[in-house]
Amino acid sequence: MRLLTFCACLALLCTTTVNSETHFGDVRRRSIKRLSNASNGTPVINVDQNPTGVLNATAWSLIYTYPLAIFASWAGGVLRNHTVNTIFHQTNLASPGDPGVIKPNVDTLYSRVVLDLSKSDVVLTVPNITDGRYWVYPVYDPFGNNQAETGVVNGNKAGNYLIRRADDVFVPPGYSNDTRTFNSSAYQGVVNLPGSCGTLTLTGQHQTCPIPPTTGPQQLSSWHTRRPSQQLQFAARIIPYTQPQIYSERYRVASILSSAGLYDGHYQPPANLNLTLAAVIANASITADVENPSIFVHRAMTGSFYVALAGYQRQTVRQTLYPGYKSLGFTSQFQLEPNQSLLVTFSGKPKLQSSGFWSLTVYGADQYLIANELNRFEVGDRTYNLTYPYGDNIYGPNANSSRDGCFQILVQPANMRPPANWTNNWLPTNKTFSWITRWYVPDAATTNGSYVSKGGECDRHQGLGMK
């Protein structure tokens, strides 16, 4: 079975990830100083060391295979309604009643497909997009690592792109336009995957070459991975087809998984194993890793490390930035006191390239959109009634595009309608909420320090009520 899920995006896109050197979610190997116990006395393990005993091997395996549980949910959601090699189109924008995914990007339509590569490679055909829209086709492996991005930012063009296994042709994983390794008259470029499985998410016009459907991957639609035992059962089936990218790690990973009972495509729990305790150790180990101030992360890997902690299937910095506020990762979380609101201040319009766009979206405690009377779930450069403090429009046909300056977003509970002069900049929320800020195709000013967003200056205020 060669399984690949794939997603691409056009116009208004939102999936993202970074390349990784080893498959711990997206966490790279790093030097760690670690205590033997968590602060509450629970034993912890170091994933960079070989675990001793079946209990620790199982805890290690739960950490290693957790991204595959997310993959199972992603692929299963597609395969419950569509067969392999059939594109699943989302035809409506996300709403509270139909969110599609957790933390959805409100202005994005997703198309997803699970591909079976057991018989042959796959050809992705990119249409000729000439209207200046932003588009990208990111390809992910099941661990959520972004293996390649084909899109306008990278200068890619319409045409056919071959998706194949890197091991089959002895080349490194990732995107390649090295014509020595493929027929340049047939393909614009090649995506080399590190294993037999992956994902790719699309938005907009697209097509793939017809491939005869198979029955193996279709069985993923029935898999649930809410419990540790289910996670390991699923992982045992998929791991043979998605090996670590670093060859020297393959024997080590296989040995530890085998000690935990994962081998030959099956999971057989070791005798007298306390799986509940193994899960506790796994969670405590992750928490100890994140909270340990003595952790050393190589500067070149720091961004990837935090990206891995925050999400699954995210794009590279060249495509998207996710500025956060006093939070680990790209989700800023808040809890308002009674009759309290939040003002998010921007020093000016986020600096983006010509095809870029930005948004700030709020979510409830369940990570889904918050219903409100305005049907407003985000603000951004397509919020044409967004105004400066003096009342002029910031964006849209009535705005002066050459004008720039400070503006504020009022984040306030949906049941506390603000004064009329704040309604245009009001983002209704709940008492407990989170938000994600997305900057697509960011300008260099957003990373070199010349543009400083006061989105980091989120001031709590007395709630603004009707006057």
Stockholm file with secondary structure:
# STOCKHOLM 1.0

chainA/1-467         MRLLTFCACLALLCTTTVNSETHFGDVRRRSIKRLSNASNGTPVINVDQNPTGVLNATAWSLIYTYPLAIFASWAGGVLRNHTVNTIFHQTNLASPGDPGVIKPNVDTLYSRVVLDLSKSDVVLTVPNITDGRYWVYPVYDPFGNNQAETGVVNGNKAGNYLIRRADDVFVPPGYSNDTRTFNSSAYQGVVNLPGSCGTLTLTGQHQTCPIPPTTGPQQLSSWHTRRPSQQLQFAARIIPYTQPQIYSERYRVASILSSAGLYDGHYQPPANLNLTLAAVIANASITADVENPSIFVHRAMTGSFYVALAGYQRQTVRQTLYPGYKSLGFTSQFQLEPNQSLLVTFSGKPKLQSSGFWSLTVYGADQYLIANELNRFEVGDRTYNLTYPYGDNIYGPNANSSRDGCFQILVQPANMRPPANWTNNWLPTNKTFSWITRWYVPDAATTNGSYVSKGGECDRHQGLGMK
#=GR chainA/1-467 SS CCEEEEEEEESSCCCBCCCCSSCBTTBCCCCCCCCSBCTTSCBCCCTTSCCCHHHHHHHHHHHHHHHHHHHHHHHHHHHTTSCTTCCEECCSCCBTTBCCSSSCCTTCCCEEEEEECSSSCEEEEECCCCSCCCEEEEEECTTCCEEEEEETTTTCCSEEEEEEEHHHHTCCSEEECCGGGSCTTTCSEEEEESSSCCEEEECSSCEECCCCCCSTGGGGGGCCCSSHHHHHHHHHHHGGGSCCSSHHHHHHHHHHHHHTTEETTEECCCTTCCHHHHHHHHHHHHHHHHHCTTCCCCGGGHHHHHHHHHCSSBCCTTTEECCCSSSSSSCEEEECCTTEEEEEEESSSCCEEEEEEEEEEEECTTSSCCCCTTCCCEEETTCTTCBCTTSCBSSSTTSCTTCCCCEEEEEEETTSCCCHHHHTTEEEECSEEEEEEEEEEECTHHHHSSSCCGGGCEEEEECCCCC
#=GC SS_cons         CCEEEEEEEESSCCCBCCCCSSCBTTBCCCCCCCCSBCTTSCBCCCTTSCCCHHHHHHHHHHHHHHHHHHHHHHHHHHHTTSCTTCCEECCSCCBTTBCCSSSCCTTCCCEEEEEECSSSCEEEEECCCCSCCCEEEEEECTTCCEEEEEETTTTCCSEEEEEEEHHHHTCCSEEECCGGGSCTTTCSEEEEESSSCCEEEECSSCEECCCCCCSTGGGGGGCCCSSHHHHHHHHHHHGGGSCCSSHHHHHHHHHHHHHTTEETTEECCCTTCCHHHHHHHHHHHHHHHHHCTTCCCCGGGHHHHHHHHHCSSBCCTTTEECCCSSSSSSCEEEECCTTEEEEEEESSSCCEEEEEEEEEEEECTTSSCCCCTTCCCEEETTCTTCBCTTSCBSSSTTSCTTCCCCEEEEEEETTSCCCHHHHTTEEEECSEEEEEEEEEEECTHHHHSSSCCGGGCEEEEECCCCC
//
